[in-house]
């Protein structure tokens, strides 16, 4: 564990810690503590420095613990994956897994990070995830042959993430085509799928998910400036059943592995009804931007092969891709 990690573990309780006690605990000078405090700003962590008194976080953090996450997994998930590869800082959890060999069929590999320096969102957008405020994880999987409805894998992972966030306390979480989990129209989680291999298989798939666990004003402003869907945080959105970051991470891994296994055997058709039941856009007036043009109409759910059904009045369009927004709304 680096000095920076150890420092954040000392501060994670949100209490005031004197510079001299931190220096003694970490075995460094007080000036070194100050240097590392300043470096935490690069991870978008807000630390209050109080002259003559010490340092404290603006709010406590639950830092990730791979053994706690692994112990919370279902027995079925523990049988097919090792404890997650927990990284303090990485460019992207998905990129880290893509650099590794594909797991054997029926096995999973998981990477999770406190902070991603180059997290990826849809359409080249940056994924904003301050350390301690988000969950950034990816699951690596191998399909020996291309499953039926393979193009719907992102929708299937959306079902998995929604199930996990429902379990974590966000019972009102719904799905937004093609790959977002939303609550009250605001983005709670995003999904990104990477694929390596031949069309017929084997296929090395990495499913990445980013969850806004606790939403800061800084993140909300950054997403707005980038033109992304307005964000929501799990802490503010969940009810009394809210669980911690480690338990939520375990729920995500559980559900993603379960869906990947089912998808390999059955494709998406068995999940389409569940997806449609949680469709946040159904019946809404939409604008859909497609390759420089746009269509406007009423959302009619998705087809069994994952295409968005858009009724423009004169025709029912089945859309494979597009950037969706509510008409006369920024959402």
C-alpha positions in Angstrom: 0.0 0.0 0.0 1.4 3.4 -1.0 1.8 6.3 1.4 -1.0 8.0 -0.4 -3.3 5.1 0.2 -2.3 4.7 3.8 -2.9 8.5 4.3 -6.4 8.2 2.8 -7.2 5.2 5.0 -6.2 7.4 8.0 -8.5 10.2 6.9 -11.4 8.1 5.7 -13.3 8.4 9.0 -13.9 12.1 8.3 -12.4 13.1 11.7 -9.7 15.7 12.3 -6.2 14.3 12.2 -3.1 16.3 13.2 -0.3 16.6 10.8 2.2 15.4 13.4 0.2 12.2 14.3 -0.3 11.5 10.6 3.5 11.9 10.0 4.3 9.6 12.9 1.8 6.9 11.8 3.0 7.0 8.2 6.7 7.3 9.1 7.3 10.4 7.0 7.8 14.1 7.7 5.0 16.6 8.2 6.0 18.3 4.9 5.7 14.9 3.2 2.2 14.6 4.6 1.3 18.0 3.2 2.7 17.0 -0.2 0.5 13.9 -0.3 -2.5 15.9 0.9 -2.1 18.1 -2.1 -1.7 15.1 -4.4 -5.1 13.7 -3.2 -6.6 16.7 -5.1 -5.6 15.0 -8.3 -7.9 12.2 -7.3 -10.7 14.8 -6.9 -10.7 14.2 -3.1 -11.5 17.3 -1.0 -9.4 17.6 2.1 -9.9 20.5 4.6 -6.6 21.8 6.0 -7.1 23.6 9.3 -4.1 25.7 10.3 -2.6 24.4 13.6 -5.2 21.6 13.9 -4.7 19.2 11.0 -6.6 17.6 8.1 -10.0 16.1 7.6 -12.1 14.9 4.7 -15.2 16.9 4.0 -17.2 13.7 4.5 -16.2 10.1 5.5 -15.4 7.6 2.8 -15.9 3.8 2.7 -12.8 2.6 0.9 -12.9 -0.5 -1.2 -11.7 -3.8 0.4 -11.3 -6.8 -2.0 -11.6 -9.4 0.7 -14.9 -7.9 2.0 -16.2 -7.7 -1.6 -15.2 -11.3 -2.3 -16.7 -12.6 1.0 -20.1 -10.9 0.1 -20.3 -12.5 -3.3 -22.7 -15.4 -3.7 -21.2 -18.9 -3.5 -21.9 -19.3 -7.3 -19.9 -16.2 -8.1 -17.0 -17.2 -5.8 -16.7 -20.5 -7.5 -16.0 -18.9 -10.9 -13.9 -15.9 -10.0 -11.0 -15.0 -7.8 -11.0 -12.0 -5.5 -11.1 -8.9 -7.6 -7.9 -7.2 -8.8 -8.3 -4.0 -6.7 -6.2 -1.1 -7.9 -5.7 2.2 -6.2 -5.4 4.1 -9.5 -5.7 2.8 -13.0 -6.4 4.4 -16.4 -9.5 2.2 -16.9 -10.6 -1.1 -15.3 -11.8 -2.3 -18.7 -8.5 -1.5 -20.3 -6.6 -3.3 -17.6 -8.6 -6.5 -18.3 -8.3 -6.2 -22.0 -4.5 -6.2 -21.6 -4.8 -9.7 -19.9 -5.6 -13.0 -21.6 -9.2 -14.0 -21.8 -10.4 -16.1 -18.9 -11.4 -19.7 -19.6 -15.0 -20.3 -20.6 -17.2 -20.4 -17.5 -14.7 -18.3 -15.4 -14.7 -14.6 -14.7 -12.0 -12.0 -13.9 -12.8 -8.8 -12.1 -11.0 -5.5 -11.8 -12.1 -2.6 -9.6 -10.4 0.7 -8.9 -10.7 3.5 -6.4 -9.8 6.0 -9.2 -9.7 5.9 -13.0 -7.5 8.5 -14.6 -9.0 7.8 -18.1 -12.4 6.4 -17.4 -14.5 6.1 -20.6 -18.1 6.9 -21.2 -20.3 6.8 -24.3 -19.4 8.6 -27.4 -15.9 9.4 -26.2 -17.0 11.2 -23.1 -14.9 11.1 -19.9 -16.4 9.2 -17.0 -16.2 11.4 -13.9 -15.6 9.3 -10.8 -13.8 11.0 -7.8 -12.0 8.4 -5.5 -14.4 7.2 -2.9 -17.5 8.6 -4.5 -18.0 6.1 -7.3 -17.8 2.4 -8.2 -15.7 1.6 -11.3 -15.5 -2.1 -12.1 -15.2 -4.4 -15.0 -15.9 -8.1 -15.5 -14.0 -10.2 -18.1 -15.7 -13.2 -19.7 -15.2 -15.6 -22.6 -18.0 -16.9 -24.9 -16.7 -20.0 -26.7 -19.1 -19.3 -29.5 -21.0 -16.1 -30.3 -24.3 -16.1 -28.3 -27.7 -15.5 -29.9 -28.5 -11.7 -30.0 -24.9 -10.8 -29.2 -25.5 -7.2 -30.2 -27.9 -7.0 -27.1 -25.1 -7.8 -24.6 -25.0 -4.2 -23.4 -28.8 -4.3 -22.7 -28.4 -7.5 -20.8 -25.7 -6.0 -18.6 -28.0 -3.1 -18.1 -30.5 -5.5 -16.6 -27.8 -6.9 -14.3 -26.7 -3.5 -13.1 -30.3 -2.5 -12.5 -30.9 -5.6 -10.4 -27.8 -4.9 -8.4 -28.7 -1.3 -7.7 -32.3 -2.3 -6.8 -30.7 -4.7 -4.2 -28.4 -1.8 -3.0 -31.4 0.4 -2.2 -32.3 2.2 -5.4 -35.6 0.4 -5.9 -36.8 3.0 -8.4 -33.8 2.5 -10.8 -34.8 2.0 -14.4 -33.2 1.5 -17.8 -32.6 4.0 -20.6 -31.8 2.7 -24.0 -29.2 1.8 -24.9 -26.9 1.5 -21.9 -27.7 3.7 -18.9 -29.4 3.0 -15.6 -31.4 6.0 -14.4 -33.5 7.2 -11.6 -36.0 10.0 -12.1 -34.5 10.4 -15.5 -31.0 11.1 -14.2 -28.0 8.9 -14.8 -27.1 6.6 -11.9 -24.8 4.2 -13.9 -23.3 3.8 -17.3 -22.2 0.6 -19.1 -19.5 0.1 -21.7 -18.9 -3.2 -23.6 -15.5 -4.1 -25.2 -15.1 -7.2 -27.4 -12.1 -9.0 -28.8 -12.2 -12.0 -31.1 -13.7 -13.4 -34.2 -17.3 -13.0 -35.1 -18.2 -16.6 -34.5 -16.1 -17.0 -31.4 -14.4 -17.4 -29.1 -15.1 -13.9 -27.9 -13.3 -12.1 -25.1 -15.8 -9.7 -23.6 -15.2 -7.0 -20.9 -18.3 -5.4 -19.4 -17.5 -2.2 -17.6 -19.8 -0.3 -15.3 -19.5 3.1 -13.5 -21.9 3.9 -10.7 -22.3 7.3 -9.1 -22.3 6.2 -5.5 -22.1 9.6 -3.9 -22.6 12.6 -6.1 -20.5 15.7 -5.5 -21.2 19.2 -6.8 -17.9 19.0 -8.7 -18.9 15.9 -10.5 -22.4 17.3 -11.3 -20.8 20.4 -12.8 -18.2 18.5 -14.8 -20.9 16.2 -16.3 -23.1 19.2 -17.2 -20.1 21.0 -18.9 -19.3 17.8 -20.9 -22.9 17.6 -22.2 -23.7 14.3 -20.5 -27.0 13.2 -19.0 -27.6 14.9 -15.6 -26.3 12.5 -13.0 -27.8 11.0 -9.9 -26.1 9.5 -6.8 -27.0 6.2 -5.2 -26.7 7.6 -1.6 -29.3 10.3 -2.4 -31.5 8.0 -4.5 -31.7 5.0 -2.3 -34.0 4.5 0.6 -33.4 3.1 4.1 -32.0 0.0 2.5 -28.9 1.7 1.2 -25.8 -0.5 1.5 -22.1 0.4 1.4 -19.7 0.6 -1.6 -18.2 -2.8 -0.9 -21.6 -4.5 -0.7 -22.9 -2.7 -3.8 -19.7 -3.7 -5.6 -20.4 -7.4 -4.7 -24.0 -7.1 -5.9 -22.8 -5.7 -9.2 -20.3 -8.5 -9.7 -22.9 -11.2 -8.7 -25.5 -9.9 -11.1 -23.1 -9.3 -14.0 -21.6 -12.8 -13.8 -25.1 -14.3 -13.5 -26.3 -12.4 -16.6 -23.2 -13.2 -18.6 -23.6 -16.9 -17.9 -27.3 -16.8 -18.8 -26.7 -14.7 -21.9 -24.2 -17.2 -23.2 -26.8 -20.0 -23.2 -30.1 -18.1 -24.0 -29.2 -14.7 -25.5 -31.3 -11.7 -24.7 -34.9 -12.9 -25.5 -35.6 -14.1 -22.0 -34.5 -10.7 -20.6 -36.4 -8.5 -23.1 -39.6 -8.5 -21.0 -37.7 -7.5 -17.9 -35.9 -4.7 -19.8 -39.2 -3.4 -21.2 -40.9 -3.4 -17.8 -38.1 -1.1 -16.5 -37.9 1.1 -19.7 -37.8 4.7 -18.5 -38.4 6.0 -22.0 -41.6 4.0 -22.9 -44.4 6.4 -24.0 -42.1 9.4 -24.0 -41.7 11.9 -26.8 -38.1 11.5 -28.0 -35.5 13.0 -30.2 -32.9 10.5 -31.5 -29.8 11.8 -33.2 -28.4 9.3 -35.8 -25.3 10.1 -37.9 -25.9 13.8 -38.2 -29.7 13.6 -38.7 -32.5 13.1 -36.2 -35.9 11.5 -35.7 -38.7 12.5 -33.4 -41.4 10.3 -32.1 -42.9 8.2 -29.2 -40.8 5.5 -27.6 -42.6 2.1 -27.8 -40.1 0.0 -25.9 -37.5 -2.3 -27.5 -37.7 -5.4 -29.8 -36.5 -8.8 -28.7 -33.3 -8.1 -30.6 -32.7 -4.9 -28.7 -33.7 -2.3 -31.2 -35.5 0.9 -30.0 -39.0 1.1 -31.4 -39.8 4.7 -32.3 -43.2 5.7 -33.6 -42.9 8.8 -35.8 -46.6 8.8 -36.7 -46.2 7.5 -40.2 -43.8 4.7 -39.4 -42.5 2.5 -36.6 -38.7 2.7 -36.8 -36.4 0.1 -35.3 -33.2 1.8 -34.3 -29.9 0.0 -33.7 -28.1 3.0 -32.3 -28.5 6.7 -31.6 -28.2 9.5 -29.0 -31.5 9.7 -27.2 -33.0 12.8 -25.4 -36.4 13.7 -24.2 -38.1 16.2 -26.5 -38.0 19.7 -25.1 -35.8 18.5 -22.3 -32.1 18.3 -21.6 -32.4 14.9 -20.1 
